[in-house]
Amino acid sequence: MQYAVVTTIQFLFAFLVIYAIISDTMKLVIPNWISLCLFLLFCLYCAWSFPQTSIALSLLSMCIVFTVAAIFFHFGLLGGGDVKFLTVLSLWAGPDNIIGFIVLVNILGALLALLVMKSTFFSICFPYTVEKNEILAKVASWRLKGICPYGIAIGSAALIVAPSIFA
């Protein structure tokens, strides 16, 4: 029975993170209910499986990440949805995985930003290809708007770190 519940929690975690990535890609919004559901799911996971990691240390790492992310939000470097999403996923990462998670977010975020910045190059050199390819057209539109949906990098990093979280 416990195995089935933990597996369901893992599935819901992955589903919510993937939904957030798709939402940020398509609408440039990470709905608040996703972060709330991930928080409640974490509480259920802790109550059900008694993780080895201290919940207090997980909360501390989450507070530190939230403080830094809120500063980035203040200066317009992150959106509100990104801050909430990053905060709740740092709670899941806990003190054991937080460094790897944050490093992955930075690497994937830098690659995403580079892709967005270089989309102008593709638009100029291969205009017909960009018009026919929905993904390249969307990335080019982000460049024109001057935005970069970091929820993609945050969620992708969480999915990469997830096996360590649930180990």
DSSP file (Angstrom, degrees, kcal/mol; ACC not computed):
  #  RESIDUE AA STRUCTURE BP1 BP2  ACC     N-H-->O    O-->H-N    N-H-->O    O-->H-N    TCO  KAPPA ALPHA  PHI   PSI    X-CA   Y-CA   Z-CA
    1    1 A M     >        0   0    0      0, 0.0     4,-1.9     0, 0.0     5,-0.2   0.000 360.0 360.0 360.0 -43.8    0.0    0.0    0.0
    2    2 A Q  H  >  +     0   0    0      1,-0.2     4,-2.6     2,-0.2     5,-0.2   0.893 360.0  54.7 -63.4 -38.6    2.8    2.5    0.9
    3    3 A Y  H  > S+     0   0    0      1,-0.2     4,-2.4     2,-0.2    -1,-0.2   0.901 107.3  50.2 -60.7 -41.7    4.5    1.8   -2.4
    4    4 A A  H  > S+     0   0    0      2,-0.2     4,-2.1     1,-0.2    -1,-0.2   0.891 111.3  48.1 -65.9 -39.7    1.4    2.6   -4.3
    5    5 A V  H  X S+     0   0    0     -4,-1.9     4,-2.3     2,-0.2    -2,-0.2   0.931 113.0  46.8 -68.1 -44.8    0.9    5.9   -2.5
    6    6 A V  H  X S+     0   0    0     -4,-2.6     4,-2.4     1,-0.2    -2,-0.2   0.899 112.3  50.9 -64.7 -39.6    4.5    7.0   -2.9
    7    7 A T  H  X S+     0   0    0     -4,-2.4     4,-2.4    -5,-0.2    -1,-0.2   0.895 109.9  50.2 -63.6 -39.7    4.4    6.1   -6.6
    8    8 A T  H  X S+     0   0    0     -4,-2.1     4,-2.7     2,-0.2    -2,-0.2   0.901 109.8  50.6 -64.3 -41.2    1.2    8.1   -7.0
    9    9 A I  H  X S+     0   0    0     -4,-2.3     4,-2.6     2,-0.2    -2,-0.2   0.913 110.3  49.8 -62.7 -42.5    2.9   11.1   -5.3
   10   10 A Q  H  X S+     0   0    0     -4,-2.4     4,-2.4     2,-0.2    -2,-0.2   0.915 111.5  48.8 -61.7 -43.3    5.8   10.7   -7.7
   11   11 A F  H  X S+     0   0    0     -4,-2.4     4,-2.8     2,-0.2    -2,-0.2   0.931 112.3  47.6 -62.1 -46.1    3.5   10.6  -10.7
   12   12 A L  H  X S+     0   0    0     -4,-2.7     4,-2.8     2,-0.2     5,-0.2   0.888 110.1  53.5 -64.0 -38.9    1.6   13.7   -9.5
   13   13 A F  H  X S+     0   0    0     -4,-2.6     4,-2.2     2,-0.2    -1,-0.2   0.957 112.6  43.1 -57.9 -51.5    4.8   15.5   -8.9
   14   14 A A  H  X S+     0   0    0     -4,-2.4     4,-2.6     1,-0.2     5,-0.2   0.908 113.8  51.8 -62.6 -42.7    6.0   14.9  -12.4
   15   15 A F  H  X S+     0   0    0     -4,-2.8     4,-2.6     1,-0.2    -1,-0.2   0.932 111.2  46.4 -60.2 -47.3    2.6   15.7  -13.9
   16   16 A L  H  X S+     0   0    0     -4,-2.8     4,-2.1     2,-0.2    -1,-0.2   0.892 113.6  48.5 -64.8 -40.2    2.4   19.1  -12.1
   17   17 A V  H  X S+     0   0    0     -4,-2.2     4,-2.2    -5,-0.2    -1,-0.2   0.925 113.2  46.8 -66.5 -43.9    5.9   20.0  -13.0
   18   18 A I  H  X S+     0   0    0     -4,-2.6     4,-2.6     1,-0.2    -2,-0.2   0.903 111.1  52.5 -64.8 -40.2    5.4   19.1  -16.7
   19   19 A Y  H  X S+     0   0    0     -4,-2.6     4,-2.7    -5,-0.2    -1,-0.2   0.904 109.1  50.1 -60.7 -41.0    2.1   21.0  -16.7
   20   20 A A  H  X S+     0   0    0     -4,-2.1     4,-2.6     2,-0.2    -2,-0.2   0.898 109.9  50.3 -64.7 -40.5    3.9   24.1  -15.3
   21   21 A I  H  X S+     0   0    0     -4,-2.2     4,-2.1     2,-0.2    -2,-0.2   0.939 113.4  45.1 -62.0 -47.0    6.5   23.8  -18.0
   22   22 A I  H  X S+     0   0    0     -4,-2.6     4,-2.8     2,-0.2     5,-0.3   0.917 113.3  50.5 -64.3 -43.1    3.9   23.6  -20.8
   23   23 A S  H  X>S+     0   0    0     -4,-2.7     4,-2.9     1,-0.2     6,-0.9   0.914 111.6  47.2 -61.6 -43.6    1.9   26.4  -19.3
   24   24 A D  H  X5S+     0   0    0     -4,-2.6     4,-0.7     4,-0.2    -1,-0.2   0.863 114.2  48.6 -67.4 -34.3    4.9   28.7  -19.1
   25   25 A T  H  <5S+     0   0    0     -4,-2.1    -2,-0.2    -5,-0.2    -1,-0.2   0.923 122.3  31.4 -68.9 -44.5    5.9   27.8  -22.6
   26   26 A M  H  <5S+     0   0    0     -4,-2.8    -2,-0.2    -5,-0.2    -3,-0.2   0.896 138.4  15.4 -84.6 -41.5    2.4   28.4  -24.1
   27   27 A K  H  <5S-     0   0    0     -4,-2.9    -3,-0.2    -5,-0.3    -2,-0.1   0.481  89.7-124.6-114.7  -5.8    0.9   31.2  -21.9
   28   28 A L  S  <<S+     0   0    0     -5,-0.7     2,-0.4    -4,-0.7    -4,-0.2   0.830  78.8 107.9  59.4  33.9    4.0   32.6  -20.1
   29   29 A V        -     0   0    0     -6,-0.9    -2,-0.3    -9,-0.1    -1,-0.2  -0.999  57.0-157.9-141.2 134.9    2.1   31.9  -16.8
   30   30 A I        -     0   0    0     -2,-0.4    54,-0.1    -6,-0.1     5,-0.1  -0.954  35.0-126.4-108.4 110.0    2.6   29.3  -14.1
   31   31 A P    >>  -     0   0    0      0, 0.0     3,-1.2     0, 0.0     4,-0.9  -0.203   7.8-128.2 -59.9 144.5   -0.7   29.1  -12.3
   32   32 A N  H 3> S+     0   0    0      1,-0.3     4,-2.3     2,-0.2     5,-0.2   0.826 105.2  66.4 -60.4 -32.6   -0.7   29.5   -8.6
   33   33 A W  H 3> S+     0   0    0      1,-0.2     4,-2.6     2,-0.2    -1,-0.3   0.786  94.6  58.7 -64.7 -24.7   -2.6   26.3   -8.1
   34   34 A I  H <> S+     0   0    0     -3,-1.2     4,-2.5     2,-0.2    -1,-0.2   0.948 108.1  43.8 -67.6 -47.4    0.4   24.3   -9.3
   35   35 A S  H  X S+     0   0    0     -4,-0.9     4,-2.1     2,-0.2    -2,-0.2   0.901 115.1  50.0 -63.3 -40.1    2.7   25.7   -6.7
   36   36 A L  H  X S+     0   0    0     -4,-2.3     4,-2.6     2,-0.2     5,-0.2   0.926 111.2  48.2 -64.0 -45.0    0.0   25.2   -4.0
   37   37 A C  H  X S+     0   0    0     -4,-2.6     4,-2.5     1,-0.2    -2,-0.2   0.890 110.5  51.6 -63.4 -39.1   -0.6   21.6   -5.2
   38   38 A L  H  X S+     0   0    0     -4,-2.5     4,-1.9     2,-0.2    -1,-0.2   0.890 110.7  48.9 -65.2 -37.8    3.1   20.9   -5.1
   39   39 A F  H  X S+     0   0    0     -4,-2.1     4,-2.1     2,-0.2    -2,-0.2   0.943 113.5  45.3 -65.2 -47.4    3.3   22.2   -1.5
   40   40 A L  H  X S+     0   0    0     -4,-2.6     4,-2.3     1,-0.2    -2,-0.2   0.872 111.4  53.5 -64.1 -36.6    0.4   20.1   -0.4
   41   41 A L  H  X S+     0   0    0     -4,-2.5     4,-2.6    -5,-0.2    -1,-0.2   0.877 106.5  52.6 -64.9 -37.4    1.8   17.1   -2.1
   42   42 A F  H  X S+     0   0    0     -4,-1.9     4,-2.6     2,-0.2    -2,-0.2   0.921 108.4  50.3 -62.9 -43.6    5.1   17.7   -0.3
   43   43 A C  H  X S+     0   0    0     -4,-2.1     4,-2.3     1,-0.2    -2,-0.2   0.917 112.1  47.4 -60.3 -43.4    3.2   17.7    3.0
   44   44 A L  H  X S+     0   0    0     -4,-2.3     4,-2.2     2,-0.2     5,-0.2   0.909 111.0  51.6 -64.2 -42.2    1.4   14.5    2.1
   45   45 A Y  H  X S+     0   0    0     -4,-2.6     4,-2.8     1,-0.2     5,-0.4   0.914 111.4  46.9 -61.3 -43.8    4.7   12.9    1.0
   46   46 A C  H  X S+     0   0    0     -4,-2.6     4,-1.3     1,-0.2    -1,-0.2   0.901 113.9  47.9 -65.9 -40.6    6.4   13.8    4.3
   47   47 A A  H  < S+     0   0    0     -4,-2.3    -1,-0.2    -5,-0.2    -2,-0.2   0.846 119.9  38.6 -68.2 -33.2    3.4   12.5    6.3
   48   48 A W  H  < S+     0   0    0     -4,-2.2    -2,-0.2    -5,-0.2    -3,-0.2   0.893 127.6  25.1 -87.4 -41.8    3.3    9.3    4.4
   49   49 A S  H  < S-     0   0    0     -4,-2.8    -3,-0.2    -5,-0.2    -2,-0.1   0.529  84.9-137.4-108.7  -5.2    6.9    8.3    3.8
   50   50 A F     <  -     0   0    0     -4,-1.3    -4,-0.1    -5,-0.4    -3,-0.1   0.958  28.4-138.8  46.7  71.4    8.8   10.0    6.6
   51   51 A P        -     0   0    0      0, 0.0     4,-0.1     0, 0.0    -1,-0.1  -0.179   8.9-124.6 -61.0 153.3   11.8   11.1    4.4
   52   52 A Q  S    S+     0   0    0      2,-0.1     2,-0.2     3,-0.0     3,-0.0   0.793  87.7  88.3 -67.6 -29.0   15.3   10.8    5.8
   53   53 A T  S    S-     0   0    0      1,-0.1     2,-0.2     2,-0.0    41,-0.0  -0.457  91.5-104.8 -74.3 141.8   15.9   14.5    5.3
   54   54 A S     >  -     0   0    0     -2,-0.2     4,-1.7     1,-0.2     5,-0.1  -0.470  18.6-147.6 -66.1 130.0   15.0   16.9    8.0
   55   55 A I  H  > S+     0   0    0     -2,-0.2     4,-2.4     1,-0.2     5,-0.2   0.861  99.2  57.8 -67.2 -34.9   11.8   18.8    7.2
   56   56 A A  H  > S+     0   0    0      1,-0.2     4,-2.1     2,-0.2    -1,-0.2   0.904 106.8  47.3 -62.1 -41.6   13.2   21.8    9.1
   57   57 A L  H  > S+     0   0    0      2,-0.2     4,-2.5     1,-0.2    -1,-0.2   0.850 110.1  53.5 -69.2 -33.1   16.3   21.9    6.9
   58   58 A S  H  X S+     0   0    0     -4,-1.7     4,-2.1     2,-0.2    -2,-0.2   0.919 109.8  47.7 -64.5 -42.6   14.1   21.6    3.8
   59   59 A L  H  X S+     0   0    0     -4,-2.4     4,-2.3     2,-0.2    -2,-0.2   0.884 110.9  51.8 -64.9 -38.5   12.1   24.6    5.0
   60   60 A L  H  X S+     0   0    0     -4,-2.1     4,-2.2     2,-0.2    -2,-0.2   0.932 110.3  47.1 -63.8 -45.8   15.3   26.6    5.7
   61   61 A S  H  X S+     0   0    0     -4,-2.5     4,-2.3     1,-0.2    -1,-0.2   0.880 111.6  52.4 -64.1 -36.1   16.6   25.9    2.2
   62   62 A M  H  X S+     0   0    0     -4,-2.1     4,-2.8     2,-0.2    -1,-0.2   0.915 108.7  50.0 -64.4 -42.1   13.2   26.9    0.8
   63   63 A C  H  X S+     0   0    0     -4,-2.3     4,-2.3     2,-0.2    -2,-0.2   0.885 110.5  49.7 -64.5 -38.8   13.3   30.2    2.7
   64   64 A I  H  X S+     0   0    0     -4,-2.2     4,-2.1     2,-0.2     5,-0.2   0.938 112.9  46.2 -65.0 -46.2   16.8   31.0    1.5
   65   65 A V  H  X S+     0   0    0     -4,-2.3     4,-2.8     1,-0.2     5,-0.2   0.911 112.0  52.0 -62.9 -41.9   15.8   30.3   -2.1
   66   66 A F  H  X S+     0   0    0     -4,-2.8     4,-2.8     2,-0.2    -1,-0.2   0.914 108.0  51.8 -61.1 -42.4   12.7   32.4   -1.7
   67   67 A T  H  X S+     0   0    0     -4,-2.3     4,-1.6     2,-0.2    -2,-0.2   0.935 113.9  42.4 -60.6 -47.2   14.6   35.3   -0.3
   68   68 A V  H  X S+     0   0    0     -4,-2.1     4,-2.0     1,-0.2    -2,-0.2   0.921 115.5  49.4 -66.0 -43.6   17.0   35.3   -3.2
   69   69 A A  H  X S+     0   0    0     -4,-2.8     4,-2.4     1,-0.2    -2,-0.2   0.870 107.9  54.5 -64.9 -36.4   14.3   34.8   -5.8
   70   70 A A  H  X S+     0   0    0     -4,-2.8     4,-2.3     2,-0.2    -1,-0.2   0.864 106.9  51.3 -65.5 -35.3   12.2   37.6   -4.3
   71   71 A I  H  X S+     0   0    0     -4,-1.6     4,-1.6     2,-0.2    -2,-0.2   0.922 110.0  49.3 -65.3 -43.3   15.2   39.9   -4.7
   72   72 A F  H  <>S+     0   0    0     -4,-2.0     5,-3.0     1,-0.2     6,-0.7   0.893 110.6  51.2 -61.5 -39.3   15.4   38.8   -8.4
   73   73 A F  H ><5S+     0   0    0     -4,-2.4     3,-1.6     4,-0.2    -2,-0.2   0.909 105.0  56.4 -63.1 -41.9   11.6   39.5   -8.7
   74   74 A H  H 3<5S+     0   0    0     -4,-2.3    -1,-0.2     1,-0.3    -2,-0.2   0.869 110.3  44.5 -57.9 -37.8   12.1   43.0   -7.2
   75   75 A F  T 3<5S-     0   0    0     -4,-1.6    -1,-0.3    -5,-0.1    -2,-0.2   0.334 119.5-109.9 -91.5   7.4   14.6   43.8   -9.9
   76   76 A G  T < 5S+     0   0    0     -3,-1.6    -3,-0.2     2,-0.2    -2,-0.1   0.688  85.8 119.0  77.8  19.0   12.5   42.3  -12.7
   77   77 A L  S   <S+     0   0    0     -5,-3.0     2,-0.3    -6,-0.2    -4,-0.2   0.688  76.4  30.1 -90.5 -19.6   14.7   39.3  -13.3
   78   78 A L  S    S-     0   0    0     -6,-0.7    -2,-0.2    -9,-0.1     2,-0.1  -0.976  79.3-123.7-135.3 149.7   12.1   36.7  -12.4
   79   79 A G     >  -     0   0    0     -2,-0.3     4,-2.0     1,-0.1     5,-0.1  -0.471  30.8-108.7 -85.4 165.1    8.3   36.6  -12.7
   80   80 A G  H  > S+     0   0    0      1,-0.2     4,-2.3     2,-0.2     5,-0.2   0.887 119.5  51.3 -61.6 -41.2    6.1   35.9   -9.7
   81   81 A G  H  > S+     0   0    0      1,-0.2     4,-2.6     2,-0.2    -1,-0.2   0.886 108.5  52.3 -63.8 -38.5    5.1   32.5  -10.9
   82   82 A D  H  > S+     0   0    0      2,-0.2     4,-2.9     1,-0.2     5,-0.2   0.900 108.6  51.0 -63.2 -40.7    8.8   31.6  -11.4
   83   83 A V  H  X S+     0   0    0     -4,-2.0     4,-2.4     2,-0.2    -2,-0.2   0.939 113.5  43.6 -62.6 -47.8    9.5   32.7   -7.8
   84   84 A K  H  X S+     0   0    0     -4,-2.3     4,-2.5     2,-0.2     5,-0.2   0.911 115.9  48.1 -64.5 -42.2    6.7   30.5   -6.4
   85   85 A F  H  X S+     0   0    0     -4,-2.6     4,-2.1     2,-0.2    -2,-0.2   0.928 113.7  46.4 -64.7 -46.6    7.6   27.6   -8.6
   86   86 A L  H  X S+     0   0    0     -4,-2.9     4,-1.8    -5,-0.2    -1,-0.2   0.891 112.5  52.1 -62.1 -40.6   11.3   27.8   -7.7
   87   87 A T  H  X S+     0   0    0     -4,-2.4     4,-1.4    -5,-0.2    -2,-0.2   0.944 111.5  43.4 -63.4 -49.6   10.5   28.1   -4.0
   88   88 A V  H  X S+     0   0    0     -4,-2.5     4,-1.5     1,-0.2    -1,-0.2   0.861 113.9  51.2 -69.0 -33.3    8.2   25.1   -3.8
   89   89 A L  H  X S+     0   0    0     -4,-2.1     4,-2.2    -5,-0.2    -1,-0.2   0.817 105.4  56.0 -73.0 -28.4   10.6   22.9   -5.9
   90   90 A S  H  X S+     0   0    0     -4,-1.8     4,-2.1     2,-0.2    -1,-0.2   0.832 103.4  55.9 -69.5 -30.3   13.5   23.9   -3.6
   91   91 A L  H  < S+     0   0    0     -4,-1.4    -2,-0.2     2,-0.2    -1,-0.2   0.923 109.0  46.4 -62.2 -44.2   11.4   22.6   -0.7
   92   92 A W  H  < S+     0   0    0     -4,-1.5    -2,-0.2     1,-0.2    -1,-0.2   0.903 109.9  53.7 -63.8 -41.2   11.1   19.3   -2.6
   93   93 A A  H  X S-     0   0    0     -4,-2.2     4,-1.2    -5,-0.1     3,-0.3   0.887  92.0-174.3 -63.9 -38.2   14.9   19.3   -3.3
   94   94 A G  H >X  -     0   0    0     -4,-2.1     4,-1.3     1,-0.2     3,-0.6   0.011  47.7 -55.1  67.5 179.7   15.7   19.8    0.4
   95   95 A P  H 34 S+     0   0    0      0, 0.0     4,-0.4     0, 0.0    -1,-0.2   0.767 133.4  59.1 -67.5 -24.8   19.2   20.4    1.7
   96   96 A D  H 34 S+     0   0    0     -3,-0.3     4,-0.2     1,-0.2    -2,-0.2   0.836 121.4  21.3 -73.1 -31.8   20.6   17.2    0.1
   97   97 A N  H <X S+     0   0    0     -4,-1.2     4,-2.5    -3,-0.6    -3,-0.2   0.386  93.4  99.2-117.6   1.7   19.8   18.2   -3.5
   98   98 A I  H  X S+     0   0    0     -4,-1.3     4,-2.8    -5,-0.2     5,-0.2   0.884  83.6  49.8 -64.6 -40.2   19.4   22.0   -3.3
   99   99 A I  H  > S+     0   0    0     -4,-0.4     4,-2.6     2,-0.2     5,-0.2   0.952 113.9  44.8 -64.3 -48.7   22.8   22.8   -4.7
  100  100 A G  H  > S+     0   0    0      1,-0.2     4,-2.4     2,-0.2    -1,-0.2   0.892 114.1  51.1 -61.2 -39.4   22.5   20.5   -7.6
  101  101 A F  H  X S+     0   0    0     -4,-2.5     4,-2.5     2,-0.2    -2,-0.2   0.943 112.3  44.6 -63.2 -48.7   19.0   21.7   -8.3
  102  102 A I  H  X S+     0   0    0     -4,-2.8     4,-2.3     2,-0.2    -2,-0.2   0.893 113.0  51.4 -65.5 -40.0   20.0   25.4   -8.3
  103  103 A V  H  X S+     0   0    0     -4,-2.6     4,-2.5    -5,-0.2    -1,-0.2   0.929 111.5  47.9 -62.0 -44.2   23.1   24.7  -10.4
  104  104 A L  H  X S+     0   0    0     -4,-2.4     4,-3.0    -5,-0.2     5,-0.3   0.902 109.3  53.1 -63.3 -40.9   20.9   22.9  -13.0
  105  105 A V  H  X S+     0   0    0     -4,-2.5     4,-2.5     1,-0.2    -1,-0.2   0.923 111.8  46.5 -58.9 -43.6   18.4   25.7  -13.0
  106  106 A N  H  X S+     0   0    0     -4,-2.3     4,-2.3     2,-0.2    -2,-0.2   0.913 114.5  45.6 -66.7 -43.0   21.2   28.2  -13.7
  107  107 A I  H  X S+     0   0    0     -4,-2.5     4,-2.2     2,-0.2    -2,-0.2   0.953 117.8  42.5 -65.6 -49.1   22.8   26.1  -16.5
  108  108 A L  H  X S+     0   0    0     -4,-3.0     4,-2.4     1,-0.2    -2,-0.2   0.876 114.4  52.2 -66.4 -36.3   19.4   25.3  -18.2
  109  109 A G  H  X S+     0   0    0     -4,-2.5     4,-2.6    -5,-0.3    -1,-0.2   0.893 109.4  49.3 -64.6 -40.1   18.3   28.9  -17.7
  110  110 A A  H  X S+     0   0    0     -4,-2.3     4,-2.4     2,-0.2    -2,-0.2   0.907 111.7  48.5 -65.6 -41.8   21.5   30.2  -19.4
  111  111 A L  H  X S+     0   0    0     -4,-2.2     4,-2.2     2,-0.2    -2,-0.2   0.901 112.6  48.7 -64.4 -40.2   21.0   27.8  -22.3
  112  112 A L  H  X S+     0   0    0     -4,-2.4     4,-2.5     2,-0.2    -2,-0.2   0.923 111.6  48.9 -64.7 -44.5   17.4   28.9  -22.7
  113  113 A A  H  X S+     0   0    0     -4,-2.6     4,-2.7     1,-0.2    -2,-0.2   0.891 110.9  50.9 -62.8 -39.0   18.4   32.6  -22.6
  114  114 A L  H  X S+     0   0    0     -4,-2.4     4,-2.4     2,-0.2    -1,-0.2   0.906 109.7  50.3 -64.0 -41.6   21.1   31.9  -25.2
  115  115 A L  H  X S+     0   0    0     -4,-2.2     4,-0.6     2,-0.2    -2,-0.2   0.917 111.9  47.5 -61.7 -43.7   18.5   30.2  -27.4
  116  116 A V  H >< S+     0   0    0     -4,-2.5     3,-0.8     1,-0.2     4,-0.4   0.923 113.2  48.2 -64.4 -43.7   16.1   33.1  -27.0
  117  117 A M  H >< S+     0   0    0     -4,-2.7     3,-0.8     1,-0.2     4,-0.3   0.882 113.3  47.3 -65.2 -37.4   18.9   35.6  -27.8
  118  118 A K  H >X S+     0   0    0     -4,-2.4     4,-1.4     1,-0.2     3,-0.6   0.490  85.4  91.1 -83.8  -2.5   20.1   33.7  -30.8
  119  119 A S  H <X S+     0   0    0     -3,-0.8     4,-2.2    -4,-0.6    -1,-0.2   0.802  79.3  62.3 -63.7 -26.3   16.6   33.3  -32.2
  120  120 A T  H <> S+     0   0    0     -3,-0.8     4,-2.2    -4,-0.4    -1,-0.2   0.899  99.5  54.7 -62.6 -40.1   17.1   36.5  -34.2
  121  121 A F  H <> S+     0   0    0     -3,-0.6     4,-2.8    -4,-0.3     5,-0.3   0.926 109.7  45.9 -58.2 -46.5   20.0   34.8  -36.0
  122  122 A F  H  X S+     0   0    0     -4,-1.4     4,-2.5     1,-0.2     8,-0.3   0.880 110.8  53.7 -65.3 -37.4   17.7   31.9  -37.1
  123  123 A S  H  < S+     0   0    0     -4,-2.2    -1,-0.2     2,-0.2    -2,-0.2   0.885 115.0  39.9 -64.6 -38.1   15.0   34.4  -38.1
  124  124 A I  H  < S+     0   0    0     -4,-2.2    -2,-0.2     2,-0.1    -1,-0.2   0.923 123.6  37.1 -76.9 -46.0   17.3   36.3  -40.3
  125  125 A C  H  < S+     0   0    0     -4,-2.8    -2,-0.2     1,-0.2    -3,-0.2   0.828 133.1  22.8 -78.4 -32.8   19.3   33.4  -41.8
  126  126 A F     X  +     0   0    0     -4,-2.5     4,-2.1    -5,-0.3    -1,-0.2  -0.477  68.0 156.5-133.0  62.3   16.4   30.9  -42.1
  127  127 A P  H  > S+     0   0    0      0, 0.0     4,-2.0     0, 0.0     5,-0.2   0.873  76.6  50.8 -62.0 -37.8   13.1   32.9  -42.2
  128  128 A Y  H  > S+     0   0    0      1,-0.2     4,-1.7     2,-0.2     5,-0.1   0.898 110.0  50.6 -66.7 -39.1   11.1   30.2  -44.0
  129  129 A T  H  > S+     0   0    0      1,-0.2     4,-1.6     2,-0.2    -1,-0.2   0.906 110.2  49.2 -64.6 -42.3   12.2   27.6  -41.4
  130  130 A V  H  < S+     0   0    0     -4,-2.1     7,-0.4    -8,-0.3    -1,-0.2   0.894 109.9  51.6 -65.9 -39.8   11.2   29.8  -38.5
  131  131 A E  H  < S+     0   0    0     -4,-2.0    -1,-0.2     1,-0.2    -2,-0.2   0.872 114.5  42.8 -65.0 -35.8    7.8   30.5  -39.9
  132  132 A K  H  < S+     0   0    0     -4,-1.7     2,-0.7    -5,-0.2    -1,-0.2   0.717 102.8  73.8 -83.5 -22.0    7.1   26.8  -40.5
  133  133 A N     X  -     0   0    0     -4,-1.6     4,-2.3     1,-0.2     5,-0.2  -0.844  64.9-160.7 -99.6 114.6    8.4   25.6  -37.1
  134  134 A E  H  > S+     0   0    0     -2,-0.7     4,-2.3     1,-0.2     5,-0.2   0.863  90.1  51.5 -62.1 -38.2    6.1   26.5  -34.2
  135  135 A I  H  > S+     0   0    0      2,-0.2     4,-2.5     1,-0.2    -1,-0.2   0.949 112.2  44.7 -66.8 -48.3    8.8   26.1  -31.6
  136  136 A L  H  > S+     0   0    0      1,-0.2     4,-2.4     2,-0.2    -2,-0.2   0.881 112.8  52.6 -63.8 -36.6   11.3   28.4  -33.3
  137  137 A A  H  X S+     0   0    0     -4,-2.3     4,-1.9    -7,-0.4    -1,-0.2   0.903 110.2  48.1 -64.7 -40.3    8.5   30.9  -34.0
  138  138 A K  H  X S+     0   0    0     -4,-2.3     4,-1.9     2,-0.2    -2,-0.2   0.923 111.8  48.8 -65.7 -43.9    7.5   31.0  -30.3
  139  139 A V  H  X S+     0   0    0     -4,-2.5     4,-1.7     1,-0.2    -2,-0.2   0.898 110.7  51.3 -62.8 -40.0   11.2   31.4  -29.3
  140  140 A A  H  X S+     0   0    0     -4,-2.4     4,-2.0     1,-0.2    -1,-0.2   0.875 107.5  53.0 -64.4 -36.5   11.5   34.2  -31.8
  141  141 A S  H  X S+     0   0    0     -4,-1.9     4,-1.7     1,-0.2    -1,-0.2   0.862 105.7  54.0 -67.6 -34.1    8.4   35.9  -30.4
  142  142 A W  H  X>S+     0   0    0     -4,-1.9     5,-2.4     2,-0.2     4,-1.0   0.897 107.7  51.4 -63.0 -38.9    9.9   35.7  -26.9
  143  143 A R  H  <5S+     0   0    0     -4,-1.7     3,-0.5     1,-0.2    -2,-0.2   0.915 108.6  50.0 -64.7 -42.8   13.0   37.5  -28.2
  144  144 A L  H  <5S+     0   0    0     -4,-2.0    -1,-0.2     1,-0.2    -2,-0.2   0.846 114.0  45.3 -65.2 -33.1   10.9   40.3  -29.7
  145  145 A K  H  <5S-     0   0    0     -4,-1.7    -1,-0.2    -5,-0.1    -2,-0.2   0.599 110.3-123.9 -83.9 -12.1    9.0   40.7  -26.4
  146  146 A G  T  <5 +     0   0    0     -4,-1.0     2,-0.3    -3,-0.5    -3,-0.2   0.854  67.3 126.1  72.7  35.2   12.3   40.6  -24.4
  147  147 A I      < -     0   0    0     -5,-2.4    -1,-0.3    -6,-0.1    -2,-0.1  -0.851  43.1-165.9-125.3 160.2   11.2   37.7  -22.2
  148  148 A C        -     0   0    0     -2,-0.3     2,-1.5    -3,-0.1   -35,-0.1  -0.891  22.3-137.0-145.0 111.7   12.5   34.3  -21.2
  149  149 A P    >   -     0   0    0      0, 0.0     3,-1.7     0, 0.0     4,-0.4  -0.520  21.8-177.7 -74.9  91.6   10.2   31.8  -19.5
  150  150 A Y  T 3>  +     0   0    0     -2,-1.5     4,-2.7     1,-0.3     5,-0.2   0.613  68.6  84.0 -68.7 -11.5   12.5   30.5  -16.8
  151  151 A G  H 3> S+     0   0    0      1,-0.2     4,-2.6     2,-0.2    -1,-0.3   0.810  85.5  59.8 -58.7 -27.7    9.8   28.1  -15.6
  152  152 A I  H <> S+     0   0    0     -3,-1.7     4,-2.2     2,-0.2    -1,-0.2   0.940 109.3  40.6 -64.1 -47.4   11.0   25.8  -18.4
  153  153 A A  H  > S+     0   0    0     -4,-0.4     4,-2.3     2,-0.2    -2,-0.2   0.894 115.9  50.9 -68.7 -40.2   14.5   25.7  -16.9
  154  154 A I  H  X S+     0   0    0     -4,-2.7     4,-1.9     2,-0.2    -2,-0.2   0.945 114.5  42.6 -63.3 -49.0   13.2   25.4  -13.3
  155  155 A G  H  X S+     0   0    0     -4,-2.6     4,-2.2     2,-0.2    -2,-0.2   0.893 113.1  52.2 -65.9 -40.4   10.8   22.6  -14.1
  156  156 A S  H  X S+     0   0    0     -4,-2.2     4,-1.9    -5,-0.3    -1,-0.2   0.912 109.3  50.1 -63.0 -41.6   13.4   20.7  -16.2
  157  157 A A  H  X S+     0   0    0     -4,-2.3     4,-2.2     1,-0.2    -1,-0.2   0.898 109.2  52.5 -62.6 -39.6   15.9   20.9  -13.4
  158  158 A A  H  X S+     0   0    0     -4,-1.9     4,-1.5     1,-0.2    -1,-0.2   0.893 109.0  49.2 -63.4 -40.0   13.3   19.5  -11.0
  159  159 A L  H  < S+     0   0    0     -4,-2.2    -1,-0.2     2,-0.2    -2,-0.2   0.855 111.3  49.6 -69.0 -33.2   12.6   16.6  -13.3
  160  160 A I  H  < S+     0   0    0     -4,-1.9     4,-0.2     1,-0.2    -2,-0.2   0.891 116.6  41.2 -70.2 -38.7   16.3   15.9  -13.6
  161  161 A V  H >X S+     0   0    0     -4,-2.2     4,-1.5     1,-0.2     3,-1.3   0.666  91.2  92.8 -82.1 -17.3   16.9   16.0   -9.8
  162  162 A A  H 3X S+     0   0    0     -4,-1.5     4,-2.3     1,-0.3     5,-0.2   0.830  77.8  57.6 -51.6 -43.0   13.6   14.1   -9.0
  163  163 A P  H 34 S+     0   0    0      0, 0.0     4,-0.4     0, 0.0    -1,-0.3   0.877 109.0  47.3 -58.3 -34.1   15.2   10.6   -8.9
  164  164 A S  H <4 S+     0   0    0     -3,-1.3     3,-0.4    -4,-0.2    -2,-0.2   0.842 109.4  54.2 -72.2 -32.9   17.5   11.8   -6.2
  165  165 A I  H  < S+     0   0    0     -4,-1.5    -1,-0.2     1,-0.2    -3,-0.1   0.919 115.7  37.7 -65.2 -43.6   14.6   13.4   -4.3
  166  166 A F     <        0   0    0     -4,-2.3    -1,-0.2     1,-0.2    -2,-0.2   0.380 360.0 360.0 -93.1   4.2   12.7   10.2   -4.2
  167  167 A A              0   0    0     -3,-0.4    -1,-0.2    -4,-0.4    -2,-0.1   0.497 360.0 360.0 -71.1 360.0   15.7    7.9   -3.7
